[in-house]
Amino acid sequence: MYAYDEIDRTLVNERVSEFRDQVKRRLSGELTEDEFKILRLQNGVYLQLHAYMFRVAIPYGTLATNQLRALAHVARKYDRGYGHFTTRQNIQFNWIKLAELPDALEDLAKVGIHAMQTSGNNMRNVTSDQWAGVAPGEIEDPRIWSELIRQHTTLHPEFSFLPRKFKIAITASDHDRAAIKIHDIGLKLIKDEKGETGFEVLVGGGLGRTPFIGKTIKHFVHGRDILSYIEAILRVYNQYGRRDNIYKARIKILVHELGIEKFSREVEEEWQQIRNSSLQIDDEVIEDIRSRFTYPAYEKLPHMPDELRQAAADADFEAWRKNSVAPHKVQGYSIVTISLKPIGKPPGDATAEQMDALADLADKYSFGEIRVGHEQNLALPHVAKRDLPALWKALDKLGLATPNVNLITDIIACPGLDYCSLANARSIPIAQELTRRFANHELANLIGRLHINISGCINACGHHHVGHIGILGVEKNGEEVYQITIGGRADEGAALGNLIGPGVKFDEVADVIEDVVEAYLALRERPEELFIDTVKRLGVEPFKERVYATR
Amino acid sequence: MPLVNGGKIVDDSFVKLAVDTPLPESGDILVPAERFLSDAEALLKRAGKVGVIWPNNRDIAELVPYLGKVAAVALVFPSFRDGRAYSQARLLRERYNYRGELRATGQVLRDQFVFMLRAGFDSFEVKKQADAEAFMQTAKRYSVFYQPTGDGRITALHRRMQLRHSEGVGT
């Protein structure tokens, strides 16, 4: 856990008081809606179809239990009793009143939570691996660097009015759980031959209307230079990024139009001017940030405790354990993923009661820590294996033990036309129907790892391009039509999916997905060949034939 | 439009010239970049201060040969969501060591004052009277800064280091 010090707390409080003044000026008419729009967006406030939507940052996906309780409190007091976890380690509240927002922010500020820059054309919440600090084989905890960058990008005097939004993600594992290749800047923490910490820097990834996989701009930037290097990228982008067309304003378009070689030369030139400046980080600064992350005092525990051996007789427990429990770097402990994808419910939602109860469970079983992942699930990062059976029982009572992590019903979806003013089509009802079709755990397990991503418009908040199966809702002649892609992925092998054919109607989507899955089951070489690997081996054609033969 | 300079609302001694306005005999003038560059020597010779209005899509490096001679540089925020002039301001102050008046023009609201001060602006053509009057109060809104810039304000990282060391001495 990172604990805010007095300095961090002061800044958050100053921000809240500034926003209170801005809301007051808006309500009195001193600020026009056009002027206020930018200011509210910088504090995570959107105007949606039915109400204001409030997006709160969970930097690098780490939450303390008092913070989760504060989120539950906001859901209960200012909203309709639930919150929605997003694909970028944020939580959204959908029914907030403008006049109450400053109070909600103040309540959150008390536990070191803010909504700064969760929307608007600035540097967004810095995201990272939800297993940071606990994943076996990790090079080092990427959250130290995430926090350094979070601070540096907060209220940046030069880069708060960029051409468009700007997202940074960091991973320190070979298996990329932070989707760094679809970010404006992706950072992969590595060590050089001398054992020094640095980053492979990727730039220009992003989805939306014109999707790109990020390209490596520099193979190694030393940790001490990372802020100046990021600053150089941003300075080039701030000056030359397009501002004439909102759809061409992301850095990916600039990188594409200039080409990565020219873009990297521009950055290099700028960087050489600023790298030996006060932006250089010395070890002491890193140590200071590291010292404010606390780590659990793990016990020495057996690899296979009796409690776990006994519980193995319970088939339901075993199904959950095999699905949702992952190895921890410390013997005797596990990482437990908590599915927020119950059958038939909107993906990523949690009620205030669930949040409170989960906070209690995290205090009891996970050293008071909760994580949030981009797949819209939560995790308890430090659960002793002996506690797994008791934890499972408690989660099951809360409706939080659906054993579908990484399976076909673990769907990532945007809010879609049910909430969002940008959407052209519904997302949530598609997800709900698909979870009902594949509700049978045996079937889902037989299919194996398969990520479905759904977006209700071209802006791609549901990351449909990088879903193993991607579903994009568009509007055609006043009707919702869904385009289906296969073969996308968001991990270290990131790739964009390919269309399997013409769009289909709302009512047909679930049937088509069933056909795609049946085709896969028939085509796979052996049960261990994952859907994504079968698509890679065979291409789109055999799936297309199967789906459209009878349509 | 009120001008804030040195933290106070002041009279603007500069007259803004368009590309084709006849040149006044005397007095301080702010000249568009293009006109300035095409006739810099003559403009700089006349009585009265000369400043230049620099658009936010033109490379600020072109102005470098004249930085010792101009009395003011006015950068432009065509809309307050267009942040290019923040980069130009920092380059002028931090890379090219420009020390004259650096003026923010265009859509300037109180909500940008802190960012602008940090980027090196010291003069502000403020759109609304109420915002100009609130300048001093708004400028003091923040006491914590995470990034080093040329304004010399101590950063949070630096302050923490000082705290660590002073604690270290005490124990």
Boltz contact constraints between the chains, C-beta under 6 A:
constraints:
  - contact:
      token1: [A, 7]
      token2: [B, 144]
      max_distance: 6.0
  - contact:
      token1: [A, 7]
      token2: [B, 156]
      max_distance: 6.0
  - contact:
      token1: [A, 10]
      token2: [B, 144]
      max_distance: 6.0
  - contact:
      token1: [A, 11]
      token2: [B, 144]
      max_distance: 6.0
  - contact:
      token1: [A, 14]
      token2: [B, 142]
      max_distance: 6.0
  - contact:
      token1: [A, 18]
      token2: [B, 141]
      max_distance: 6.0
  - contact:
      token1: [A, 38]
      token2: [B, 81]
      max_distance: 6.0
  - contact:
      token1: [A, 39]
      token2: [B, 111]
      max_distance: 6.0
  - contact:
      token1: [A, 151]
      token2: [B, 146]
      max_distance: 6.0
  - contact:
      token1: [A, 152]
      token2: [B, 146]
      max_distance: 6.0
  - contact:
      token1: [A, 152]
      token2: [B, 147]
      max_distance: 6.0
  - contact:
      token1: [A, 154]
      token2: [B, 146]
      max_distance: 6.0
  - contact:
      token1: [A, 156]
      token2: [B, 147]
      max_distance: 6.0
  - contact:
      token1: [A, 157]
      token2: [B, 115]
      max_distance: 6.0
  - contact:
      token1: [A, 157]
      token2: [B, 118]
      max_distance: 6.0
  - contact:
      token1: [A, 157]
      token2: [B, 119]
      max_distance: 6.0
  - contact:
      token1: [A, 157]
      token2: [B, 149]
      max_distance: 6.0
  - contact:
      token1: [A, 158]
      token2: [B, 86]
      max_distance: 6.0
  - contact:
      token1: [A, 158]
      token2: [B, 87]
      max_distance: 6.0
  - contact:
      token1: [A, 158]
      token2: [B, 90]
      max_distance: 6.0
  - contact:
      token1: [A, 158]
      token2: [B, 119]
      max_distance: 6.0
  - contact:
      token1: [A, 160]
      token2: [B, 115]
      max_distance: 6.0
  - contact:
      token1: [A, 161]
      token2: [B, 81]
      max_distance: 6.0
  - contact:
      token1: [A, 161]
      token2: [B, 83]
      max_distance: 6.0
  - contact:
      token1: [A, 235]
      token2: [B, 87]
      max_distance: 6.0
  - contact:
      token1: [A, 238]
      token2: [B, 87]
      max_distance: 6.0
  - contact:
      token1: [A, 239]
      token2: [B, 84]
      max_distance: 6.0
  - contact:
      token1: [A, 239]
      token2: [B, 87]
      max_distance: 6.0
  - contact:
      token1: [A, 278]
      token2: [B, 148]
      max_distance: 6.0
  - contact:
      token1: [A, 285]
      token2: [B, 157]
      max_distance: 6.0
  - contact:
      token1: [A, 288]
      token2: [B, 160]
      max_distance: 6.0
